[in-house]
Amino acid sequence: MNDNRRGILFFATLLGFCAPLFAADPPVPPPGERPPFAVVDGVAIPAERFISSVQQGARQKFYHGKIPEADMAKFQREMGTALVDRLLLVKEAKRQGLQPDQSEIQKEIAGYDQRYGNSPRYQANREAMLTPLVEEMADRSLVTQLQERITRGSEPTEKELRDYYDANPDKFTEPEDMEISLILLKVDPSAGQDAWDKAKTEADALMGKLKAGGDFAELARIHSGDISAAKGGKMDYLHSGMLAEGAEKAIAQIQPGQFTDPILVLEGYAIFRLDQRTPPHKLAFDAARPRVKKLFQRDSSESAWKTFREGLWKKAAVSINESYYLPLPEPGQEAEGSARPHSLGGAPSK
């Protein structure tokens, strides 16, 4: 989430625009009675800061949806680690003599004044609301500057680039390209069985014409309901995974110039013709050089930053009170997501 939206949600929370995170927040001890969430090199991170970070972060990540307990347990640990991480990074940035960019901070404050200036609650509590946000801005500025300093690498040598190219062939291999033509007998997904039966009958009739030598492009122009009809059914170049699994399997079994039997897809019945297939091929180093350099520098920067942060953790005395975390789910109990299919990615539910 970008910093602008993070700030908006921060103020929405303070101004009372956000719904409660849970239907009923669990009771917690009064602030003075809570042990700190963590102690890092003798500096305590208050429990209130951890709880607030989780609540605000969850609203940003999950918005108003109910958060599954398994997701919350993992998210709590992510936020806890981030709090310790930030404390260590800010401390190191100050040790290195870095200073927050005050001009950028003032710009952000001016933006909030403009956005919320008409709110009576904001006007009455401006200083109290801005104080924690200004602290966050200052810390973010320090961490950004530190990251830029740590990840600012020198120009890679030719040997480094070639070694990276040789070690990561998958990153520089072009996937199989397919030139495909399509005739789509389109059906409204909400249509009744008669409409689907009619489309299947028409698709079978077209198959008969194609097998008898009919012109695929001309039949596509007349009968196809896809946007490619105007081009005689020719689609853009396709890679593996862009079509429904059943369509890809059928196309994999034919040779250029051949066509599939009618295939049931979300939009109706489709007949595909394979016009050309280009197998996967690795780009030559010279052709891939700009991408090699870009990925090498990206990976080198990420590695340098990760190593640097791990080094700070190793040198620090970190104690986290894990009683603030929900228990992690047992292996195999994690919620599974579902992939959204391609528009030609599967059969409709009838």
C-alpha positions in Angstrom: 0.0 0.0 0.0 1.4 3.4 -0.9 2.2 6.0 1.8 -0.6 8.3 0.7 -3.3 5.7 1.3 -1.6 4.6 4.5 -1.9 8.2 5.8 -5.5 8.5 4.7 -6.5 5.3 6.6 -4.5 6.5 9.6 -6.6 9.7 9.8 -9.8 7.8 9.0 -9.1 5.6 12.0 -8.4 8.6 14.3 -11.5 10.5 13.1 -13.7 7.4 13.7 -14.5 6.6 10.1 -13.4 3.0 10.2 -15.5 0.1 11.5 -14.2 -1.9 14.5 -11.7 -4.5 13.5 -13.7 -7.3 15.2 -17.3 -7.5 16.1 -16.3 -7.3 19.7 -12.7 -6.4 20.6 -11.4 -8.7 23.3 -10.8 -7.1 26.7 -7.2 -6.0 27.3 -5.5 -4.9 30.5 -5.3 -1.1 31.1 -2.2 0.5 29.5 -0.2 0.8 32.7 -0.6 -2.9 33.5 0.5 -4.4 30.1 4.0 -5.7 29.8 5.9 -4.4 26.8 5.5 -6.2 23.5 9.2 -6.3 23.0 12.5 -5.0 24.4 15.3 -4.3 21.9 18.7 -3.4 23.3 17.0 -2.2 26.4 14.4 -0.1 24.6 10.8 -1.2 25.2 8.2 -1.3 22.4 4.9 -0.7 24.3 2.1 -3.2 24.0 -0.2 -0.3 22.9 2.1 0.4 19.9 1.9 -3.3 18.8 -1.8 -3.5 19.3 -2.3 -0.2 17.4 0.0 -1.2 14.6 -1.9 -4.5 14.1 -5.3 -2.8 14.1 -4.3 -0.1 11.6 -2.3 -2.5 9.5 -5.2 -5.0 9.3 -7.6 -2.2 8.3 -5.2 -1.3 5.5 -4.6 -4.9 4.3 -8.0 -6.5 4.9 -10.1 -3.3 4.8 -13.5 -4.0 6.4 -13.6 -7.7 5.8 -13.5 -10.1 8.7 -10.0 -11.4 9.2 -9.6 -15.2 9.5 -7.9 -16.1 12.7 -5.2 -18.1 10.8 -4.4 -15.0 8.7 -4.4 -12.7 11.8 -1.9 -15.0 13.6 0.6 -14.6 10.7 -0.2 -10.9 10.3 0.5 -10.3 14.0 4.0 -11.8 13.6 4.6 -9.8 10.4 3.7 -6.6 12.2 5.7 -7.5 15.3 8.8 -8.2 13.2 8.3 -4.9 11.3 8.2 -3.0 14.6 11.5 -4.5 15.8 12.9 -4.1 12.3 12.1 -0.4 12.2 13.5 0.3 15.6 16.8 -1.3 14.7 17.0 0.5 11.3 16.1 3.9 12.7 18.7 3.4 15.4 21.3 2.5 12.8 20.4 5.4 10.6 20.8 7.8 13.4 24.2 6.2 14.3 25.3 6.8 10.8 24.3 10.5 11.1 21.3 10.5 8.8 18.5 13.1 9.4 14.8 13.0 8.4 14.0 15.0 5.3 12.0 17.8 6.9 10.9 19.4 3.6 9.1 16.1 2.6 7.6 15.8 6.1 6.2 19.4 5.8 4.8 18.7 2.4 2.9 15.7 3.8 1.6 17.7 6.8 0.3 20.4 4.4 -1.5 17.7 2.4 -3.2 16.4 5.5 -4.2 20.0 6.6 -5.7 20.5 3.1 -7.5 17.2 3.1 -8.9 17.3 6.7 -8.8 21.0 7.5 -12.6 21.3 7.4 -13.1 18.5 10.0 -13.9 20.0 13.4 -12.4 17.0 15.1 -9.2 17.4 13.2 -9.0 21.1 14.0 -9.6 20.4 17.7 -7.0 17.5 17.9 -4.6 18.4 15.1 -1.4 18.3 17.2 -2.4 15.0 18.9 -3.2 13.4 15.6 -0.2 14.6 13.8 2.4 13.7 16.4 2.5 10.0 15.8 2.2 10.4 12.1 5.1 12.9 12.0 7.1 10.3 14.0 6.3 7.7 11.4 7.2 10.0 8.6 10.6 10.8 10.2 11.3 7.1 10.8 10.3 6.3 7.2 12.6 9.0 5.9 15.5 7.6 7.9 14.9 4.0 6.8 14.5 5.1 3.1 17.8 7.0 3.2 19.6 4.1 5.0 18.2 1.6 2.4 19.4 3.8 -0.5 22.9 4.0 1.1 23.1 0.2 1.7 21.8 -0.9 -1.6 23.6 1.6 -3.8 25.9 -0.7 -5.7 28.6 -0.1 -8.1 28.3 -0.7 -11.8 28.3 -4.5 -12.4 31.2 -6.0 -14.3 30.8 -7.9 -17.5 31.7 -11.1 -15.7 29.1 -10.5 -13.0 26.4 -10.1 -15.6 27.4 -13.1 -17.6 27.7 -15.3 -14.5 24.2 -14.1 -13.5 22.8 -14.8 -17.0 24.3 -18.4 -16.9 23.0 -19.1 -13.4 19.5 -18.0 -14.1 18.5 -19.4 -17.5 14.7 -19.4 -16.7 14.8 -15.6 -16.3 15.9 -15.2 -19.9 14.0 -17.9 -21.6 11.1 -16.8 -23.8 8.0 -19.0 -23.2 6.4 -20.9 -26.0 4.5 -18.6 -28.4 1.4 -19.6 -30.1 -0.5 -17.9 -32.9 -4.1 -18.9 -32.5 -7.3 -18.3 -34.5 -10.7 -18.6 -32.8 -14.3 -19.1 -33.7 -16.4 -18.4 -30.6 -20.1 -19.3 -30.6 -21.0 -16.9 -27.9 -23.6 -17.6 -25.2 -24.7 -15.4 -22.3 -23.5 -17.3 -19.1 -27.0 -16.8 -17.6 -28.8 -18.2 -20.6 -30.9 -21.3 -20.4 -30.0 -24.8 -21.6 -31.6 -24.2 -25.0 -29.1 -21.4 -25.8 -26.2 -23.6 -25.0 -27.6 -26.5 -27.0 -28.1 -24.2 -30.0 -24.5 -23.0 -29.8 -23.2 -26.6 -29.6 -25.3 -27.5 -32.7 -23.9 -24.5 -34.6 -20.4 -25.3 -33.5 -20.8 -28.9 -34.8 -22.1 -27.6 -38.1 -19.1 -25.3 -38.5 -16.8 -28.3 -37.7 -18.4 -30.1 -40.6 -17.7 -27.1 -43.0 -14.1 -26.8 -41.7 -13.5 -30.5 -42.3 -14.9 -30.2 -45.8 -12.4 -27.4 -46.5 -14.3 -24.3 -45.4 -12.3 -21.1 -45.0 -11.6 -20.7 -41.2 -11.1 -16.9 -41.4 -14.3 -16.4 -43.4 -16.4 -18.5 -41.1 -14.9 -16.6 -38.1 -15.9 -13.3 -39.6 -19.5 -14.5 -40.1 -20.1 -16.6 -37.0 -17.6 -15.7 -34.2 -18.8 -13.5 -31.3 -15.2 -12.7 -30.3 -13.5 -9.4 -31.0 -11.0 -11.3 -33.2 -13.8 -12.0 -35.7 -12.9 -8.8 -37.6 -9.4 -10.2 -38.2 -10.6 -13.6 -39.4 -10.4 -15.0 -35.8 -6.7 -14.2 -35.4 -5.9 -13.6 -31.7 -2.9 -11.9 -30.2 0.2 -14.0 -29.4 -0.6 -16.4 -26.5 1.6 -18.1 -23.9 1.0 -21.2 -21.8 -1.5 -20.5 -19.0 -3.5 -17.8 -20.8 -6.3 -20.1 -22.0 -8.5 -22.6 -20.2 -6.7 -25.9 -19.3 -9.0 -27.9 -21.6 -8.3 -25.6 -24.5 -4.6 -25.7 -24.0 -4.6 -29.5 -23.8 -6.5 -29.7 -27.0 -4.2 -27.2 -28.8 -1.2 -29.1 -27.5 -2.4 -32.2 -29.5 -2.7 -30.5 -32.9 -0.2 -29.3 -35.5 -0.1 -25.9 -37.2 -2.9 -25.6 -39.6 -5.2 -28.0 -37.6 -8.1 -27.1 -35.5 -9.7 -28.4 -32.3 -13.2 -29.9 -31.8 -15.6 -27.4 -30.2 -14.6 -26.7 -26.6 -17.0 -25.5 -23.8 -15.6 -22.3 -22.3 -17.1 -19.5 -20.1 -18.4 -17.6 -23.1 -19.8 -20.4 -25.2 -18.3 -22.9 -27.5 -14.9 -22.3 -29.0 -13.0 -23.8 -32.0 -9.3 -23.0 -32.0 -6.9 -23.3 -35.0 -3.2 -23.5 -34.3 -1.5 -21.2 -36.9 2.1 -21.4 -35.5 3.9 -22.6 -32.5 7.3 -21.2 -31.4 9.0 -23.4 -28.8 10.6 -21.9 -25.7 14.0 -20.4 -26.4 16.7 -18.7 -24.3 17.6 -15.2 -25.4 21.2 -14.6 -26.5 23.2 -12.7 -23.9 23.5 -9.6 -26.0 19.7 -9.5 -26.6 19.0 -10.1 -22.9 21.7 -7.8 -21.6 19.4 -4.9 -20.5 17.2 -7.3 -18.6 20.2 -9.2 -17.1 21.6 -5.9 -15.7 18.2 -4.8 -14.3 17.5 -8.1 -12.6 21.1 -8.4 -11.4 21.0 -5.0 -9.8 17.6 -5.7 -8.3 18.6 -9.0 -6.8 21.9 -7.6 -5.5 20.1 -4.7 -3.8 17.6 -7.0 -2.2 20.3 -9.4 -1.0 22.4 -6.6 0.4 19.4 -5.1 2.3 18.3 -8.5 3.6 21.9 -9.3 4.8 22.2 -5.9 6.4 19.0 -6.2 8.3 19.8 -9.8 9.4 23.1 -8.4 10.7 21.3 -5.8 12.8 19.1 -8.5 14.4 22.1 -10.7 15.1 24.0 -7.9 16.9 20.9 -6.8 18.9 19.4 -8.2 22.1 15.8 -8.8 21.1 13.1 -10.2 23.4 9.5 -10.5 22.1 6.6 -11.3 24.3 4.8 -13.8 22.1 1.8 -14.0 24.4 0.5 -11.1 22.3 0.3 -13.4 19.3 -2.5 -15.7 18.4 -1.4 -19.3 17.9 -0.4 -20.3 14.4 -2.6 -22.8 12.5 -1.6 -26.4 12.4 0.2 -27.4 9.2 -2.3 -28.1 6.4 -5.0 -25.9 7.9 -4.1 -22.7 6.1 -6.8 -21.2 4.0 -6.4 -21.9 0.3 -7.1 -19.1 -2.3 -8.7 -19.6 -5.7 -7.3 -18.4 -8.9 -9.4 -16.2 -11.2 -9.8 -17.9 -14.6 -9.0 -16.4 -17.9 -12.1 -15.1 -19.9 -11.8 -18.3 -21.9 -10.8 -20.2 -18.8 -13.5 -22.8 -18.2 -17.0 -24.0 -18.5 -19.9 -22.1 -17.0 -22.0 -23.3 -14.2 -25.5 -24.2 -15.5 
